[in-house]
């Protein structure tokens, strides 16, 4: 009786599932108001500067501060879940 050839071992690796991802917590309810508040304060500073309502007259410091508040609002918005 002829001898059968031995089977070659498979080079495929067995399937290993990816570890489960951690569920991210959602943002608190007040966070949306915080983001909107930062942006509104920034716009109010810029508009107040142009209307010459702020102390010291129209100054670049108020413009940069307003833009900083708006940028902070956008940065906070990117972390909202």
C-alpha positions as a LaTeX table, in Angstrom:
\begin{tabular}{lrrr}
\hline
Residue & $x$ (\AA) & $y$ (\AA) & $z$ (\AA) \\
\hline
Unk1 & 0.00 & 0.00 & 0.00 \\
Unk2 & 1.45 & 3.42 & $-0.91$ \\
Unk3 & 2.29 & 5.82 & 1.86 \\
Unk4 & 0.39 & 9.13 & 1.92 \\
Unk5 & 2.28 & 12.34 & 1.90 \\
Unk6 & 2.22 & 14.22 & 5.14 \\
Unk7 & 0.14 & 17.35 & 5.24 \\
Unk8 & 1.92 & 20.63 & 5.16 \\
Unk9 & 1.30 & 22.91 & 8.07 \\
Unk10 & $-0.72$ & 25.95 & 7.26 \\
Unk11 & 1.17 & 29.26 & 7.46 \\
Unk12 & $-2.00$ & 31.23 & 8.15 \\
Unk13 & $-2.37$ & 32.54 & 11.64 \\
Unk14 & $-5.58$ & 32.04 & 13.49 \\
Unk15 & $-7.90$ & 35.04 & 13.73 \\
Unk16 & $-7.44$ & 37.11 & 16.87 \\
Unk17 & $-10.19$ & 39.67 & 17.48 \\
Unk18 & $-9.21$ & 43.22 & 18.40 \\
Unk19 & $-9.58$ & 44.13 & 22.05 \\
Unk20 & $-12.83$ & 45.95 & 22.82 \\
Unk21 & $-12.54$ & 49.72 & 22.74 \\
Unk22 & $-13.23$ & 51.64 & 25.89 \\
Unk23 & $-16.48$ & 53.54 & 25.74 \\
Unk24 & $-15.89$ & 57.27 & 26.02 \\
Unk25 & $-18.05$ & 59.18 & 28.42 \\
Unk26 & $-20.30$ & 61.85 & 27.01 \\
Unk27 & $-19.78$ & 65.48 & 27.96 \\
Unk28 & $-21.77$ & 66.95 & 30.84 \\
Unk29 & $-24.86$ & 68.97 & 30.03 \\
Unk30 & $-23.24$ & 72.30 & 30.95 \\
Unk31 & $-20.36$ & 71.83 & 28.52 \\
Unk32 & $-22.33$ & 73.06 & 25.49 \\
Unk33 & $-23.24$ & 76.26 & 27.34 \\
Unk34 & $-19.58$ & 76.72 & 28.26 \\
Unk35 & $-18.48$ & 76.44 & 24.60 \\
Unk36 & $-21.17$ & 78.83 & 23.39 \\
Unk37 & $-20.41$ & 81.20 & 26.27 \\
Unk38 & $-16.73$ & 81.43 & 25.35 \\
Unk39 & $-17.57$ & 82.29 & 21.76 \\
Unk40 & $-20.24$ & 84.84 & 22.71 \\
Unk41 & $-17.88$ & 86.59 & 25.16 \\
Unk42 & $-15.22$ & 86.74 & 22.44 \\
Unk43 & $-17.57$ & 88.27 & 19.91 \\
Unk44 & $-18.91$ & 90.70 & 22.53 \\
Unk45 & $-15.37$ & 91.87 & 23.32 \\
Unk46 & $-14.57$ & 92.48 & 19.67 \\
Unk47 & $-17.83$ & 94.33 & 19.00 \\
Unk48 & $-17.47$ & 96.37 & 22.21 \\
Unk49 & $-13.96$ & 97.35 & 21.19 \\
Unk50 & $-15.15$ & 98.66 & 17.83 \\
Unk51 & $-18.01$ & 100.55 & 19.49 \\
Unk52 & $-15.47$ & 102.15 & 21.89 \\
Unk53 & $-17.34$ & 100.93 & 24.98 \\
Unk54 & $-14.39$ & 99.27 & 26.71 \\
Unk55 & $-12.01$ & 101.26 & 28.93 \\
Unk56 & $-8.87$ & 102.54 & 27.25 \\
Unk57 & $-10.48$ & 103.17 & 23.88 \\
Unk58 & $-9.99$ & 100.92 & 20.90 \\
Unk59 & $-6.94$ & 98.77 & 21.59 \\
Unk60 & $-5.47$ & 95.70 & 20.01 \\
Unk61 & $-5.40$ & 93.99 & 23.39 \\
Unk62 & $-9.21$ & 93.73 & 23.40 \\
Unk63 & $-9.21$ & 92.31 & 19.87 \\
Unk64 & $-6.65$ & 89.64 & 20.74 \\
Unk65 & $-8.48$ & 88.80 & 23.96 \\
Unk66 & $-11.73$ & 88.40 & 22.03 \\
Unk67 & $-10.05$ & 86.19 & 19.45 \\
Unk68 & $-8.53$ & 84.17 & 22.30 \\
Unk69 & $-11.98$ & 83.54 & 23.77 \\
Unk70 & $-13.31$ & 82.49 & 20.37 \\
Unk71 & $-10.32$ & 80.17 & 19.81 \\
Unk72 & $-10.86$ & 78.71 & 23.29 \\
Unk73 & $-14.48$ & 78.04 & 22.38 \\
Unk74 & $-13.45$ & 76.23 & 19.20 \\
Unk75 & $-10.80$ & 74.23 & 21.08 \\
Unk76 & $-13.37$ & 73.23 & 23.71 \\
Unk77 & $-15.84$ & 72.29 & 20.98 \\
Unk78 & $-13.41$ & 69.74 & 19.55 \\
Unk79 & $-13.49$ & 67.87 & 22.88 \\
Unk80 & $-17.29$ & 67.73 & 23.05 \\
Unk81 & $-18.82$ & 64.25 & 22.88 \\
\hline
\end{tabular}
